Amino acid sequence: MRKSLLLTGTLSLSLWAVDFRTAVYPALEKAGCAGCHHDNGVASATRLRFPEAAPNAEQIEAFGRSLVVLVDRHVPEKSLLLNKPTARMAHAGGRRIQPGSAEEAALRAWIDFLATAPSDLFKAAATQEHAAAGPVLRRLTHSQYNNTIRDLLGDASRLADQFPPEDFVNGFRNQYQAQNTSPLLAESYSVAAEKLAKKAFLGGDTQGILPCKPKSFDDAECRARFVRRFGGKAFRRPLTETEMARYQKLFAAEAAAKKAFVAGAQVVVEIMLQSPNFLMRSENGLDPALRPYETAAKLSYFLWNTMPDDALLKAAAAGELNTPEGVAKQARRMLESPRAPEAVDEFLAEWLRFDRIIGTVRDRRLYPQFTPELTLAMMEETRRLVSDLVWNKGDFMEFFSAAYTFANSDLARLYGLPPPKAEYEKVPLPVTSERAGILGQSSFLTLTSKPAETSPTARGLFVREQLLCQEVPQPPPGVNSNLPPVTREKPMTQRQRLGVHLSSESCAGCHSLIDPIGLAMEKFDAIGGRRETLKLTIFPARFERGDEAKTVEMELDTRGSVAGIANSGFSSPRELGMILAASAQCQRCVVKQLFRWMAGRRETEADRAVLERAFEDFTRSGFQFQELMVALSRWSALPPVEKN
């Protein structure tokens, strides 16, 4: 029976001596292999890749067959699939499966099967393609709400700043799976709509919202023109006849009750600002007639972080957004607008988590120079570097390796640079400073530190997750993550304290991937100041007579590496920046991060072609960020069925 099935190449995996789906796959999951071996895992560059979340039975079986590439068909016991997870071979993740365990027995049985099965069995082992994304509703983020109200009503009061805070998911605030509308947020929308509508017509039509001058409070022609024009801008598409009739009726009733045309306009504005058609935007909707307008909104909220302008809506109406070329043409026009830098600033602030810098605190005894003004300067320095690279069409990978910066007097003092002639002037960084790009800037060095000390783990984790787009698994449940305390009797460097992670089998797998990155930045303190040695100031736990702080000076070992990147030894932010700038993993991560911000979700298998095309365009342009924005607009703005 088995022989005939093998010869036909149609063997169901469940008919073999071990069932992969019920015995081997759960063992690999239990071992935590999936945490690193997936498209965005720290082991994404290896040949072992787990299917995406919640795979079906067919995908799991296809994955089981794909493991044949890790099997030595001549000498099965030498297979990587066996010796890596059991740590018989060097494995960055450490020992995941205990030799002699039931899990190893199941894995070995599967390896024996793969080693003897005919090659025809593996032709169907390719990764399953995901279906194209269906209709999606995305809520305006708070920043998009503020910008849209500004452009729709001329109101810059930024009421959304007082709305309930938004959660960061996948590194950004605009991921649609987290964009629920809570009762508190719904109430905030209602209160804001009432305030905005009242303010818009305070003292009459002072903002020029009406498209015509009404002859009386019941001027039907002017009323219809207002509803059609304002509604088309607020909903970012033409109103249906049913909607026109409904809003005109509301308008007429309110205008008649108060004997004032603007009273009718005010109630329409208030109601429209609470409508899902204003607060939400559809993508890949079911109505083909609205697709061009959905494309226009997707472009505008990506490139401008606000509503479409009249020119973009006219392009949608004229069918100019129905081709990749038409989309690219509009994208280039939009990138010349002053709104475009605002959108890039918002992307940058979320990608680099500026919110953590704003709310950070430092031990005043150790860092008396740390002030709110300094934190603002830190963020502005980073914005200036990005602005220079993006809008002067430079090589964006210099974001990681730039041997210059934009410092004001406070930052120059912190960095040990001569005072700049002008605030945020472009100044060279001496080689001896060992700074370069974002990794040498105090914004990064501060947000990845603790109130009183640096955090090599946080710094390494940030590089992995934000700059390489790799997910590091969470610590196993119950693991004590506390480091040995620094005492007056036993002062230690961070490398010495973190040794506890690397000596623990349950911790070493992940910490060997992140700690060596952060430890190579130890010459920079918790606010980004340079230090040649570690000066530990150990304060007594309780001040008693005769007690005083003890200062100890210790040598720093700043050797580090990035596991998974060849020849990646380094000992400073400058050296790491050069490694990242030249790394295809980092270059692709820039593409992924911008895609996630644009699409409001993580990439899937169905997006692979879009990401690859965008990466190719980005590379050909010499890594110009504007060209990446155009490329993602071109390949992603259209519905999936139209991408050819």
C-alpha positions in Angstrom: 0.0 0.0 0.0 2.7 2.5 1.0 4.9 1.6 -1.9 2.2 2.2 -4.5 1.2 5.5 -3.0 4.8 6.6 -3.0 5.2 5.7 -6.6 2.2 7.7 -7.6 3.5 10.7 -5.7 0.0 11.3 -4.2 0.7 10.2 -0.7 -1.4 12.0 2.0 0.9 12.9 4.8 -1.5 11.5 7.4 -1.0 8.0 5.9 2.7 7.8 6.8 4.1 6.5 10.1 3.9 10.0 11.7 1.3 12.5 11.0 3.0 15.8 10.4 0.0 18.0 11.2 -0.9 16.4 14.5 2.6 15.2 15.7 5.4 17.2 14.2 3.9 20.6 13.6 2.7 20.9 17.2 6.2 19.9 18.4 7.8 22.6 16.3 5.3 25.1 17.5 5.9 24.1 21.1 9.6 24.6 20.5 9.0 28.2 19.5 10.5 27.8 16.0 7.7 29.8 14.4 8.6 32.8 16.5 11.8 33.4 14.4 11.2 31.4 11.2 8.7 33.5 9.2 8.7 36.3 6.7 9.4 39.0 9.4 11.2 36.8 11.9 14.8 37.2 12.9 15.5 34.0 11.0 13.6 35.1 7.9 16.8 34.8 5.8 17.0 31.0 6.3 15.2 28.4 4.3 12.8 27.4 7.1 9.7 29.6 7.0 6.5 28.8 8.8 3.1 29.6 7.1 1.3 32.7 8.3 -0.9 32.8 11.3 -3.8 30.3 11.5 -2.8 28.1 8.5 -5.4 25.5 7.3 -4.6 21.8 7.1 -3.6 22.0 3.5 -1.1 24.8 4.2 0.4 22.9 7.1 0.9 19.7 5.0 2.5 21.8 2.3 4.8 23.3 4.9 5.7 19.8 6.1 6.7 18.8 2.5 8.7 21.9 2.1 11.0 20.9 4.9 12.7 18.5 2.5 15.2 21.3 1.7 16.6 20.9 5.2 17.0 17.1 5.0 20.2 15.3 4.0 18.6 12.5 1.9 21.8 10.5 1.9 22.6 10.8 5.6 19.4 11.8 7.4 21.0 12.0 10.8 23.1 14.9 9.5 20.0 16.9 8.5 19.8 20.6 9.5 16.2 19.9 10.4 17.3 17.6 13.1 20.6 19.1 14.3 19.7 22.8 14.5 16.7 22.6 16.9 18.5 20.1 19.1 21.6 22.3 19.1 23.9 19.5 17.9 24.9 22.2 15.4 25.4 25.9 16.3 21.9 27.4 16.4 21.3 31.1 17.2 18.0 30.1 18.8 19.7 27.6 21.1 18.3 24.2 22.0 14.6 24.1 21.2 14.0 20.3 21.2 15.6 18.0 23.8 17.6 15.1 22.4 15.9 11.8 23.3 12.4 13.5 23.7 9.2 12.4 22.1 9.3 15.6 20.0 12.7 14.6 18.6 11.4 11.1 17.8 8.5 12.5 15.9 10.8 14.9 14.0 13.3 12.1 13.2 10.4 10.0 11.8 9.4 12.8 9.6 13.0 13.3 8.4 13.2 9.7 7.5 10.0 10.0 5.5 11.3 13.0 3.6 14.6 11.4 2.9 13.0 8.4 1.2 9.9 9.9 -0.5 10.1 10.5 -4.2 10.8 14.0 -5.4 7.4 14.2 -7.2 5.8 14.5 -3.8 7.3 17.9 -3.2 6.2 19.7 -6.4 3.2 21.1 -4.6 5.1 22.3 -1.6 5.2 25.9 -2.6 3.8 28.4 -0.2 0.0 28.9 -0.5 -1.0 32.3 -2.0 -3.4 34.3 0.1 -6.5 35.6 -1.5 -6.5 39.3 -2.5 -7.8 41.6 0.2 -11.5 42.2 0.2 -13.4 45.4 1.1 -11.8 47.3 4.0 -13.0 50.2 6.1 -10.4 52.4 7.6 -11.1 55.0 10.2 -9.4 58.4 10.0 -6.6 58.6 12.5 -6.5 61.5 14.9 -3.9 63.3 12.8 -5.8 62.6 9.6 -9.0 63.9 11.3 -7.3 67.2 12.3 -5.8 67.7 8.9 -9.0 66.9 7.1 -11.0 69.4 9.2 -8.3 72.0 8.5 -8.6 71.5 4.8 -12.4 71.1 4.8 -13.4 73.9 7.1 -10.3 76.0 7.5 -10.2 75.1 11.2 -6.8 74.4 12.8 -8.0 73.8 16.4 -6.9 70.1 16.3 -9.8 68.9 18.4 -8.7 65.2 17.8 -5.7 65.8 20.0 -8.2 65.5 22.9 -9.8 62.3 21.6 -9.0 58.9 23.4 -5.4 57.9 22.6 -4.8 55.5 19.7 -2.9 52.3 20.1 0.3 51.4 18.3 -0.2 48.1 16.3 2.5 46.8 13.9 4.5 49.9 14.8 1.8 52.5 13.7 -1.4 54.1 14.9 -3.3 53.6 11.6 -3.6 49.8 11.4 -7.2 49.0 10.7 -7.6 45.9 12.8 -7.2 48.2 15.9 -9.4 51.0 14.6 -12.5 50.2 16.6 -14.8 53.1 17.5 -15.4 53.0 21.2 -18.4 54.7 22.8 -16.1 57.3 24.2 -14.6 58.0 20.8 -18.1 58.2 19.3 -19.1 60.7 21.9 -15.9 62.7 21.1 -16.9 62.8 17.4 -20.3 64.1 18.3 -19.0 66.8 20.6 -16.4 67.8 18.1 -18.9 67.9 15.2 -21.2 70.3 17.1 -18.3 72.6 18.0 -16.8 72.6 14.5 -20.2 73.3 12.8 -21.0 76.1 15.1 -17.6 77.7 14.7 -17.7 77.3 10.9 -20.7 79.7 10.7 -20.0 81.9 13.6 -21.0 85.4 12.4 -22.2 84.0 9.1 -20.2 82.4 6.3 -16.9 83.9 7.3 -14.9 80.9 6.1 -16.3 80.9 2.6 -17.8 77.4 2.9 -20.9 78.2 0.9 -20.4 78.0 -2.9 -23.0 80.6 -3.6 -24.8 83.6 -2.0 -28.3 82.6 -1.0 -31.2 84.8 -2.0 -33.2 83.7 1.0 -33.2 81.1 3.8 -35.1 78.7 1.5 -33.0 79.2 -1.7 -33.3 75.6 -3.1 -30.7 76.1 -5.8 -28.0 77.4 -3.5 -28.9 74.7 -0.9 -28.5 71.9 -3.5 -25.1 73.4 -4.6 -23.9 73.5 -1.0 -25.0 70.0 -0.1 -23.5 68.5 -3.4 -20.2 70.4 -3.1 -19.6 70.1 0.7 -20.8 66.5 0.8 -18.6 65.5 -2.1 -15.5 66.9 -0.3 -16.5 65.5 3.1 -17.3 62.1 1.8 -14.5 62.2 -0.8 -16.9 61.0 -3.5 -20.1 62.2 -5.3 -23.2 62.0 -3.2 -26.0 59.6 -4.3 -29.4 61.0 -5.1 -30.8 59.5 -2.0 -28.1 61.2 0.1 -28.8 64.5 -1.7 -32.5 64.3 -0.9 -31.9 63.4 2.8 -29.4 66.2 3.5 -31.4 68.8 1.6 -34.5 67.9 3.7 -32.6 68.3 6.9 -31.1 71.6 5.6 -34.5 73.0 4.6 -36.2 72.1 7.9 -33.5 73.7 10.1 -33.3 76.8 7.8 -37.0 77.3 8.0 -37.2 76.8 11.8 -34.5 79.4 12.4 -35.2 81.6 9.3 -31.5 81.5 8.4 -29.8 79.8 5.5 -26.6 79.3 7.5 -28.5 77.4 10.2 -29.4 74.8 7.6 -25.8 74.6 6.4 -24.6 74.3 10.0 -26.8 71.3 10.8 -25.7 69.5 7.6 -22.1 70.1 8.5 -22.6 68.8 12.0 -24.4 65.6 10.8 -22.0 64.9 7.9 -19.0 65.2 10.3 -20.5 62.3 12.3 -21.3 60.2 9.3 -19.3 57.0 8.7 -18.9 58.3 5.2 -16.7 61.0 6.6 -15.0 59.2 9.5 -14.3 56.1 7.6 -12.9 55.4 4.2 -13.5 52.4 2.0 -10.8 50.5 0.1 -11.5 47.8 -2.5 -15.2 48.4 -2.2 -17.8 46.5 -4.2 -19.0 49.4 -6.3 -16.8 49.8 -9.4 -18.0 53.3 -10.0 -16.5 54.4 -6.6 -13.1 52.7 -7.1 -11.4 55.8 -8.6 -12.5 57.9 -5.6 -11.3 55.2 -3.2 -7.9 55.4 -5.0 -7.9 59.1 -4.7 -8.5 58.9 -0.9 -5.9 56.2 -0.5 -3.4 58.4 -2.4 -4.2 61.5 -0.4 -4.1 60.0 3.0 -0.8 58.2 2.1 1.0 61.1 0.5 -0.6 64.0 2.4 -2.2 62.5 5.5 -5.3 64.5 4.6 -8.3 64.6 2.2 -8.0 64.8 -1.6 -7.9 68.2 -3.2 -10.2 69.2 -6.1 -7.6 68.3 -8.7 -7.3 64.7 -7.4 -11.1 64.3 -7.2 -11.4 65.6 -10.8 -8.7 63.1 -11.9 -10.8 60.4 -10.3 -14.0 61.5 -12.1 -12.1 61.7 -15.4 -10.9 58.1 -15.0 -7.2 59.2 -14.8 -6.7 57.0 -11.7 -7.6 53.8 -13.4 -4.1 53.0 -14.6 -0.7 52.7 -12.7 0.6 55.5 -15.0 -2.2 57.8 -14.0 -1.7 57.1 -10.4 2.0 57.8 -10.6 1.4 61.1 -12.4 -0.8 62.3 -9.6 1.6 61.0 -7.0 4.4 63.1 -8.4 2.2 66.2 -8.5 1.2 65.6 -4.9 4.8 65.2 -3.7 5.5 68.8 -4.8 2.9 70.1 -2.4 3.8 71.4 1.1 1.4 68.8 2.5 3.8 66.0 1.5 6.5 66.8 4.1 3.8 66.8 6.8 2.9 63.3 5.9 6.5 62.1 5.9 6.9 63.7 9.3 3.9 61.8 10.7 5.3 58.5 9.2 8.7 59.2 10.8 7.3 60.1 14.2 5.3 56.8 14.3 8.0 54.6 12.8 10.6 55.9 15.3 8.2 56.1 18.2 8.7 59.8 19.0 5.9 59.5 21.5 8.3 57.6 23.8 10.8 60.4 23.7 8.1 63.0 24.5 7.1 61.1 27.6 10.5 59.9 28.8 12.1 60.9 32.1 15.7 60.8 33.4 17.3 60.6 36.8 18.0 64.3 37.4 21.0 63.4 39.6 22.7 61.7 36.7 21.4 63.8 33.7 20.8 67.3 34.9 21.1 68.6 31.3 18.1 66.6 30.2 15.2 69.0 29.7 12.0 69.2 27.6 13.8 71.5 25.3 16.5 68.9 24.7 13.9 66.3 23.8 12.3 68.6 21.2 15.8 69.2 19.7 16.4 65.5 19.5 13.3 64.9 17.4 13.9 68.0 15.3 17.5 66.7 14.5 16.0 63.5 13.2 13.3 65.2 11.2 15.9 67.5 9.6 18.0 64.5 8.5 15.1 62.8 6.9 13.8 66.0 5.3 17.2 66.6 3.7 17.4 63.1 2.3 13.8 62.9 1.1 13.2 66.4 -0.4 16.7 66.9 -1.8 16.5 63.4 -3.4 19.4 61.9 -1.6 20.2 58.3 -0.9 17.8 57.4 1.9 20.1 54.7 3.2 22.2 57.5 4.5 19.6 57.8 7.2 21.7 55.0 8.8 25.2 56.0 7.7 25.2 59.8 7.3 28.5 61.3 8.7 26.7 64.6 9.3 23.8 65.8 11.3 21.6 68.9 12.0 22.4 70.1 15.5 21.3 73.1 17.5 23.4 74.5 20.3 22.0 72.1 23.0 22.8 69.1 20.8 26.2 70.4 19.9 27.0 70.7 23.5 25.8 67.2 24.2 27.8 65.8 21.3 30.9 67.7 22.0 30.7 69.7 18.7 31.6 73.3 18.1 28.5 75.6 18.5 26.7 75.8 15.1 26.5 79.1 13.3 22.8 78.7 13.0 20.3 76.5 14.8 20.0 73.0 13.1 22.7 73.8 10.7 24.1 70.8 8.8 27.4 70.0 10.4 29.9 67.1 9.9 30.4 64.5 12.5 34.1 63.8 13.3 35.2 60.2 12.7 36.3 60.1 16.3 32.7 60.7 17.5 31.8 57.3 16.2 28.3 58.7 15.4 26.5 58.3 12.1 22.9 58.5 11.0 19.9 57.7 13.2 21.9 55.3 15.4 24.2 58.0 16.5 21.5 60.5 17.2 20.3 61.1 20.8 16.6 60.5 19.7 17.4 56.8 19.1 19.8 56.5 22.0 17.4 58.1 24.4 14.2 56.3 23.5 16.0 52.9 23.9 17.3 53.7 27.4 16.0 53.6 30.9 15.7 56.5 33.3 19.1 55.9 34.9 21.0 53.7 32.5 21.2 52.4 29.0 19.4 49.3 27.8 21.4 47.3 25.3 18.5 44.9 25.0 16.1 47.7 24.0 18.6 49.1 21.5 19.1 45.7 19.9 15.4 45.0 19.9 14.7 48.3 18.2 17.2 47.6 15.4 15.7 44.1 14.9 12.1 45.2 14.8 12.0 48.7 13.4 15.1 48.8 11.1 15.2 45.1 10.0 11.5 44.3 10.3 12.2 41.2 12.2 10.0 39.9 15.1 11.8 38.7 18.2 9.7 36.2 20.2 8.4 37.1 23.6 10.2 35.6 26.6 8.9 32.3 27.8 6.2 32.5 30.5 7.6 32.7 34.0 11.1 33.7 33.0 12.8 36.2 35.4 13.9 39.1 33.2 15.5 41.1 36.0 19.3 41.7 35.7 21.6 41.3 38.7 21.7 44.5 40.6 24.6 46.8 40.7 25.9 47.2 44.2 28.6 49.1 46.0 30.3 45.8 46.6 29.9 44.4 43.1 29.7 47.0 40.3 29.2 45.6 36.8 29.0 46.8 33.3 25.9 46.1 31.2 27.8 43.3 29.3 28.5 41.6 32.6 24.9 41.9 33.8 23.5 40.7 30.5 25.7 37.6 30.7 22.9 36.0 32.8 20.8 36.1 29.6 23.4 34.4 27.5 24.2 31.7 30.1 20.5 30.7 30.4 19.3 28.2 27.8 15.8 29.6 27.9 17.0 33.2 27.3 20.0 32.8 25.1 18.1 32.0 21.9 16.6 35.5 21.7 19.1 37.5 23.6 22.0 36.3 21.5 20.1 38.0 18.6 19.6 41.4 20.3 22.0 42.0 23.1 25.2 41.9 21.0 23.7 44.8 18.9 23.0 47.0 21.8 26.2 46.3 23.7 28.2 47.7 20.8 26.6 51.1 21.6 27.6 51.3 25.2 29.9 54.3 24.6 26.7 56.3 24.4 24.8 57.0 27.6 21.0 57.2 28.3 20.6 60.6 26.6 23.1 60.0 23.8 26.2 61.6 25.4 29.6 60.1 24.5 31.6 58.3 27.2 34.9 56.5 27.0 34.4 54.5 30.2 31.4 53.6 32.3 31.1 55.8 35.4 28.8 54.1 37.7 27.3 56.4 40.4 25.8 54.0 43.0 23.5 55.8 45.5 22.9 54.2 48.9 19.5 52.7 49.3 18.9 54.8 52.5 20.7 57.9 53.4 22.2 57.6 56.9 25.0 59.4 58.6 28.2 58.9 56.7 26.6 57.4 53.7 27.4 59.0 50.3 27.2 58.1 46.6 30.0 55.9 45.3 31.4 56.4 41.8 33.2 53.6 40.0 34.9 53.9 36.6 34.9 50.7 34.4 36.3 49.8 31.0 33.8 49.2 28.2 33.9 46.3 25.7 31.8 47.5 22.7 32.3 44.6 20.3 29.1 43.5 18.7 27.6 41.8 15.7 24.2 41.3 13.9 23.5 37.6 13.7 22.1 36.8 10.3 24.1 39.4 8.4 27.5 38.2 7.1 30.6 40.1 8.2 28.6 42.3 10.6 31.1 42.8 13.4 31.1 46.3 14.7 31.9 48.4 17.7 30.0 51.7 17.2 26.8 53.2 15.8 28.8 54.5 12.9 30.0 51.0 11.9 26.5 49.5 12.4 25.0 52.3 10.3 27.2 51.4 7.4 26.3 47.7 7.8 22.6 48.5 7.8 22.8 50.9 4.9 24.4 48.2 2.7 22.1 45.4 3.9 19.3 44.3 1.6 17.3 43.3 4.8 17.4 46.9 6.0 16.6 48.3 2.5 13.6 46.0 2.2 12.5 46.9 5.7 12.3 50.6 4.7 9.9 49.4 1.9 7.9 47.3 4.3 7.5 50.0 6.9 6.3 52.5 4.4 3.9 49.9 3.0 2.5 49.1 6.4 1.9 52.8 7.1 0.3 53.3 3.7 -1.9 50.1 3.7 -2.8 50.2 7.4 -1.9 46.6 7.9 0.9 44.0 7.7 2.0 42.7 4.4 0.7 39.3 3.3 1.8 36.8 0.7 -0.5 38.4 -1.8 1.5 41.7 -1.4 4.8 40.0 -2.3 4.8 41.2 -6.0 3.9 44.7 -5.0 6.7 44.9 -2.4 9.2 43.4 -4.9 8.3 45.9 -7.6 8.5 48.8 -5.2 11.9 47.5 -3.9 13.2 47.3 -7.5 12.1 50.8 -8.2 13.6 52.1 -5.0 16.9 50.4 -5.7 17.1 51.6 -9.3 16.5 55.2 -8.1 19.5 55.1 -5.9 17.2 54.7 -2.9 15.3 57.9 -3.3 12.5 58.0 -0.9 10.2 60.0 -3.1 10.6 57.3 -5.8 9.6 54.7 -3.2 6.5 56.7 -2.4 5.6 56.8 -6.1 6.3 53.1 -6.5 4.1 52.1 -3.7 1.4 54.4 -4.9 1.7 53.1 -8.4 1.6 49.4 -7.5 -0.7 49.5 -4.4 -3.3 52.3 -5.0 -5.3 50.2 -7.5 -7.6 47.3 -6.3 -5.9 43.9 -6.4 -7.8 42.7 -9.5 -6.2 45.5 -11.5 -2.6 44.9 -10.6 -0.9 43.5 -13.7 
